[in-house]
Amino acid sequence: MKYSPMNRRHFDLFDDFFDGAFTDPFFSNTNHMMRTDISEKDGNYILDMELPGYKKEDVNIELKDGYLNIKAAHNVSDEERDNKGNVIRQERYSGSCSRSFYVGEAVTHEDIKAKFDNGILTITVPNKEVKEVEGPKTITIE
């Protein structure tokens, strides 16, 4: 297929194919990190968040002012030495990613449950009624 500006789709296919397909998830595009599926079941919201390569210790969840904040930070150091102890290869990576979700101020930290299994963080948040904030009221000037 010939390339033309009107037919960029051909190249996008290969861009998507090679974008992170054969690389370490930590070095690939960060747009693919923390993908989250949200579903509702039995009066709760279930958030399933992908965190490939992270460990439970790398993840921090915080509730503040009605926002559920999830942050994952990761430090990797990979070093290879020859039989004399000389460094042959040394690679380091340090990075973090985060997401926030508004869950309402009626939700407390005791209401939220979280588990981490095989690179998937599952967070259960109750679907509590959120009181609507009254809008501004106009005061009539006499």
Sequence and secondary structure as in RCSB ss.txt:
>XXXX:A:sequence
MKYSPMNRRHFDLFDDFFDGAFTDPFFSNTNHMMRTDISEKDGNYILDMELPGYKKEDVNIELKDGYLNIKAAHN
VSDEERDNKGNVIRQERYSGSCSRSFYVGEAVTHEDIKAKFDNGILTITVPNKEVKEVEGPKTITIE
>XXXX:A:secstr
    GGGTHHHHHHHHHHSSTTS TTTS GGGTT EEEEEETTEEEEEEE TT  GGGEEEEEETTEEEEEEEEE
EEEEEE TTS EEEEEEEEEEEEEEEE  TT  TTT EEEEETTEEEEEEE                
